[in-house]
Amino acid sequence: MRPMATYTERLATVQAAIDDILTTGVSVRLNNRSLTKANLTELMALEQRYSSLAAMENAAANGGGRARVTYVTPL
């Protein structure tokens, strides 16, 4: 069983798909049949989502992450 891809890996896959569509087009026609590869708008939305998730993933891996605030009540 293959482990789940990280958001950084997913982002790279989505960006490769977008690049493929931009260089070769959205649909392919072969022997009177047409195949649509993917919806560019949906891929761009995924890219934006995975970009922010990958940034959080990388920050957590580098010890960043969210700042934690602890409140102390004086005696």
C-alpha positions, 0 to 999 in steps of 0.5 A: 500500500502506497503512503498518502502523498504530502500536500507538497507532492500533491501541489507538484502534481496539480502544477504539472497537470496545469502545465500540461493543459497549458502546453497541449490543450484541454482536450484531445481528439482521436478517431472522431472521439474527444477526451477532456483532460481536466477542468483548468478552473478546478485545477487552479482552485486545487493549486491555491488550496494545496499551496496554502496547505503545503506552506503549513505542512512545511512550517510544521516540519521546520518547527514553525507552525502556529504560535502558542500563547499561554496566559498566567493568572497572577496570585 
